[in-house]
């Protein structure tokens, strides 16, 4: 069953592309027509691509790995921060720091620095410093929080990245490609879908369109996480049953022998 339908996408304005003169020829397979000098995306193909991306992203979440969302454009920032935070995935909504993926150890050091400042705040170390030193450290903490706050729990490279506007976030896309990290992304008529593993043809400027696509991806991730937790619970129950059987067998070895001999006779 599709995650979305034609009318839902239509109402959100997902089909509106850019001016014809701004188009990227690689987007031709996803363009339905031109109206008043503006390209219109084929929503039937968008439905298919949404499902492909959602199913793949669900499996990544189910495996317990992280998906990093990247959206630094004004229309997408708040949407991504709100939706993605709710499912516990990392996200970047401020400037993409070059090397965030390709130079990940440096980024981890910056995160550790931020955590050490937090420790200074809680254990009272900061209070013993001069006012000037304290102010400098607090400014440094605020700067780190702005850039790295949402990826503080990312201990290793993400298993995939989801990008809103692959043209604007081309540095992030290029870094992911270098490291063979799968790229999911919203591709508008002015975008280049080549190199995007799971392109979702959609309007990447309208907040309604962005919200709908991000919501569907987050829903798929939540499904994956729920299934993972359910599988874990099932495995734990089976483990407990097996342990209980072992304990019972140890406590009543005669019963165990009788059961074995009975099964042989039958």
N, C-alpha and C positions, 0 to 999 in steps of 0.2 A: 504493500500500500504506500503511495507517494506521501512524503512528509508535508507537502504543500500542494496547492492546486493553482490552476491558471488564474482564477478570479482573485485569489489571495495576493498573488504576485502583481496582478493588474492594479488592484486597489492601492498597493504600496508604491506604485510607480516604478517598479523594477525594470520595466521595458524601455524606459527613456534613456537613450544613449547621448552621445555628444554630437556636435555639428559635424556634418558630412566631411568637411574639409579637415577635421581633426582626427579622422579615423585611422586605425591601424589595420592594414589589409589582412593581417593574420586573424582578425576577428570576423572576417567575412562569413565563415560557416555558422556563426551565431547571430547574424543580422537578418532580420525578417524583411524589412523594407526601409524606405526613407520617406519622411513626412515633414514638409515645410523646412527642408534643409537639415533635419535631425534624423539620425539613425535610430531605428526601433529594433530592439532585441527580440529574438524569437523565444517567447516564454515557454513553449513546449520543450525546447532544448534546455532551458534553465531548470525546469522541473526535473529533468533527467540528471542534470549535472549536480543539482542540490542533493538528490538522493545518493549519487555516487560518492560525493564528498562527505555527506553525513554518515553513511555506512562505514566508510574508511576511517573517519575520525572517531567513530564509536568504538571500533576495534582497537585503536591505539589507546583510548582511555581505559578500555576493559583490560588491557595488558598491564595497566598500572603506570604507564609512562605519561609524561607531560606534553601538552601542546601549548606553545607560546603564541599569544595573539599580539599582532602589531597593528596599531592604528593611531597615527599621530595627527591625522587631519581633524580639523575642528568639529566637523559634523559627526565624527565617529568616536571621539575620545570618551565622552561620558557614557555612551551606549556600551562600549566595550568594557570600560571600567566596572560598570554596574552589573552587566550580565556575566562577565567572565569571573569576577570576584566571587559571585554567588556559587560558582561550581568549583572554586578553589584552584583555578588554573592561572599561570603567570601571564602578565600582559605588559606591553610597553605602550604608553599613550603620550609620553613626552618625546623629546628628540631621541632618535636612534643613535646610540653611541657606536661609532665605527669600531668593528672588532668585537662586538657583543657576543658573536658566535665564534668567529675565527680566532679570537684572542680571549677565549672564555676563562682561562686561569687568572688573567688580570682582573676580569670582572668579578670573579669569586673573591679575590683579595680585597677589592673595594667593598664587597658585601660584608666580609669579615671585619673590615675597619668600621663599618657602620654598626655592626653588632657589638664591637668592643666599646664604641662610644656609648651605646645603650647600657652596657654593663657599668661604665663609669658613672652614668646618670643614676643608676639604681643603687650602686654600692657606696655612693657619696664621694667618690674620688674627684669628681668634677668640682664639687663644692670647695675643695682645698686649693684649687688653682686660682690664679689672679683673675680679675674680672676680664681683662683683655684676652687672656688665653682661653677662658671659658667661652667668651663670645666667638672667638675664631673656631673653636671646636663645634659649637652649636650651629654656626653657619655652614661648616663642612658637613655636618649631619643632615641639615636641611637640603643641601645640594645633592647629597647622596640619596636621600629619601625620594627626592623628585625624579631622579634618573633611574634608581634601582629598587625603589621600595616594593614594587609589585613582583620583582623576581628574586627577592631575598631568600625564598625557600627553594630556589632552583639550584640543586646541588650538582647536577650534571646537565649536559646539553639536552635540549628538548628533543622529543622523538619526531616532532613536526612543528611547522609554524603556519599560522593562519593570518593572512595579510588583507587588510582593507585598502584597496587601491595599490595594485602591484607596481604602477608607474611611480607613485610618490615614494613607496618603500622599496625602491629598486636595490638599495644597498643591502637591506635585510634579505631580500630574495637572492641576491648574488652570493652572500655569505652562506646561506642555507644550501645553495646549489654546490658550492665548493666542498661542503662537508657531507654531501649526499643526504641532506635532511629533507624529507618530503615537504613541498610547498602547497598549501591550500590558499586560494585567494579569490577575492571578488575582482572580476575583469570587466571593465567597461569597454565601450567601442573604441576608445583611444588607447587601450592597453595592449600589451603584447602577451598573449597567453602561452607562447612558446617558453618552455622551461618551468611552467607552473604545472605541477603534477595533477592537481585537482582544481581546475578553473571553474568558477561559478559566474556565468555571464549575467551581470546585473548592474544597475545604476549604483555607482559608488559615491555619488554626491548627495543624494537625498537621504535624510536621516531615517525616514520610514522604511526605505529599501534596505539600508544598512541594518536597521534594527531587526527586520524580518529575517534576513539571512543569518545574522549573528545569533538570534534567538533559536533558530533551527539547529545551528551547529552546537550551541550550548545544550539544547535538549538532547541531541544525539550523544554528547559527552556524558551527560547525566545518566542516560540509559546504560551506557557502557560501564560507568562507575557502580551503578545499582546492581548490574549483572555480576560485576566482579565481587561485590560484597556478598551477594547471594551465593555465589560459588564458594567463597571462603567459608561462609557459615555452614554450607552443606558439607564441605571437606572436614571442618572442625567436628561436626556432629558424627560423621563416619569414623573419625579418629577416636572420639570418645567411646563410641560403640565398640570399636576394636579393642580399646584399652580395657573396657569393662569386661569383655569376653575373656581376655587374657587373665585379668585379676580373678575372675570366677573360676577359671580353669586351674589356677595356682592354688586357690583356696580349697577346691574339691577335686583333687587329682583322680580319686576313685570313680567319681561320676563321669569324668572325662574318659577314663578307660572303658567303663561300662558302655558309654555312648559309642565309642569306637568299635567295641566288640559286637554290639547290636547291629551297627551299620554293616559290619563284615558278614554276619550271619544272614542278614536280609539280602 
